[in-house]
Amino acid sequence: GRLATLCCAVANRQLRLRQLPAAFRPCLAGGRSAFAASVEPAEDAAGEGVAELLALLGNKDKSSKSLLVGVSCGLSAPFVLGQVGLCLGRPDLGAYPALIGFNQVGDVRADRVDGLPWPGGCRAVAKRLAEADNVDRGLLINPSIGAEAIAGSSRMKGGTATLILLFHAVGRMLANLEPSADHSVARGWLSISEHLDLLDRLLESVKEGGAVLNDWMAHFGD
């Protein structure tokens, strides 16, 4: 969530540099305070995630379409999965749901969660999104990067892969816009294309690291 919030800020800044209106809105479990401090129970509140998304969608032009990009490394954060479920169940909202995560769908927690639209918890939502992906009604971004070396809330490879995927997707979008000027080069920063080349190399490094760790786990067992 923090990485997605950072990505929104960077993308909106790039849009403003191109004299375009901001188009990205972060929705972080726990609110703005969670960006700098842990608010652990917030990600388990599916109802709050739904309410916050409805508030955001209620402030947009009713004729416009929106893209929801949820981030949950384990595909198991009810705050995020509740929002995805809302978009799947309410196509009238005009919000296309996408979800980034790295657990296999069959391994996602299936215990009942209040606020989720279907029995079967987060797994049921992830499965429905995977089915919607087949008919272009949603998008599940679910690459296999292998096990984390350290278990728990702090995701190392998952966090790195999330950052790469988010900035790569946003970078591609920005690269397709008609820029008024290459402000990044004027300030001595990396250009968009240079960022994308770097992210391509980083993504390959994450894949390679996942393969190495998988081999290590297979050799040494649990």
N, C-alpha and C positions, 0 to 999 in steps of 0.2 A: 504493500500500500504506500509506503514512504517513497519507494522508487517510482511508482506511478504518479504520485503527487509531484515529485521532482521533474518527471518527464513532462507533465502538463505545464509546469512553469517554464521549462526550456522551450517547448513547442509554441506556447503563446508569445513568448518573447520573440521568437523567430518570425511569427506571423506579424507582430507589431512592426518589426524591422522592415517587413515587406508592405507596410501600410494596409494590413488586413486586420479584421477584428479577431479578438481571442475566440477560440473555438473549443478549448479543452477545459473541462470542469472536474477537479478531483473530488472524490467521495471516499474519504479515509475513515475506516472504523475507529471510533474514538474521537473524531473531529481533529481540528488543527493542533490541539495539544498533544495528540498521539504522534505527531511528526517528530517531536523531540523527546518524548517520554513514553514509556510503555503503558498502554491501557489494555491489558490482556483480556478482560471479560468482553470488551466491545466487539471483538470479531465473532463471538458466539451468539450475538443478538441478531437473528435473522429479521425480526420485525423492524428493528431500527434501520437496518440496511434498506428494506423495502420502503419505509417512510421517507428516508432521505432521498432515495432515487425518485420517488413520486414527486417530492418537492422540487427537485431539479427539473424533471420533465414538465412540471406544471408551469415553469417560468419560460418555456421555449415557445416559439411559434408553432401552433398546432399543425400547420401544414408541412413543417420541416421534419426530416428524419434524424435520428440520433444513433450513435454507435456506443454501446456499453462494452468496455473492456475490463472484465473482472480479473483480478490477480489473486490466486491462492495456490501456493506451491504444492500443497497436498490435496488440492481440490476439496478441501474439507472445512473451509471457513463459512459458517452459516450466514454471516453478514453479506458475503459476496454471493454465495449460492442462492440466497433469497432474492437478490436482485436479478440474477440470471433467470431464476424460475419465474419471476414477475414478468420479465420480457417475453419468455417463452409462452406463458399463459395469457398474456395481454397484448396481442399483436396490434391492437388499436392504439397503443401508446406510441407506436412508430419508433421503437428502440430495438435495434438489431443486437442480439447478445453474442459476445465473444468471451472466451474464458481461457486464461493461461494457467497451466499447472503441470506438474511433473509426475505425480503418482499415476499408476495405471487405474483406469476407471473401476475395474473389478476389485481394487484394493482400497477404494475410498470408503470412509466410515459410512455405515448404513443404519445407525441408530436413529430413532425418531427425534426430530428437532422441531420445536414449536416455531411456527412462522414460515416453514417451508411448505410449498403447495402440495407435495405428494408424499405418501408413506415411503419409507426407505431412505430418508435423510438426504445427505449431500450426494450419496451415490446415485439416488434416483434422479436428481437434477442433472448430474453429470451425464448419466446415460441418456436422458431426454435430449440434452444438448448435442451429444454425439449423433443421435438419430436425426435431429434437426439439421446437423451439418451435412447429412447426406442429401437433403432436399433444399439446401441453401437458405435455411431459416435460422441459422446460427453457425457459430464457428468455435470448435474446440481445438486449441493449440496445445498439444500434449506430447512434446518430444521426450524421448527417453534419455536422461542424462546420467543414469546410474544412481546408486545409493549415496547418501551423504556420509562423509567420514565421521561426522559428529551429529548425533540425533538431537532433536529439540526444536525450539522456536527459531533459532538462528540458522538460516539456510545459507550455506556457502555457495555451492554450485547452483542451487536453485535461485538464489539472489542474483548471481552473475548472469545466469541465463535469462532471467526476467529482465534485467537491465538491457541486455543485448537485444532481446526480442522487441521490447518497447521502443527503444531508440532507433532500431533498424526500421520498424514499421513507420514511425513518425518521420524519420529521415527520408524514407521513400516518398511519403506524401508531400513533404516540403520540397523535395527535389523535382516533383511534377508541377509545382506552382510556377507561375511566371514571376520571377523575382524582379523587383525594381532596381536592385543593385546587389552585388555580392558583398554585403556588409561584413561577413565573417572574415573575408580576405583583407578587406580594408583595415580591419583591426588586428590583423596578424594572427587570427585564429584559424583552426582547420576549417576548410570549406565543407559543405554538406557531403560532396562526393568523397572527400578524404575521410570524413567520419564513417561513411558507409563502407569504404574499403577496410578501414580499421575494424569495424564491427564484424565484417565478413571473416576476418582473420581470427577475431576473438571467438566467434561462434565455432569455428573449426577447432580452436583450442579447447573449448568446453566439451565438444563431442569427443575429442581425443582423450581428455581427462576422464570423462565418463567411462570410456572403453577400458582405460587402464585400471580404474577403480573396480569395475565389474570383474575384470580378470583377477585382480587381487583378492576380491571377495570370494570368487569361485575357487581360488587356490587354497585360501586359508579357512574358508567356511565362516560360520557366524561367530 
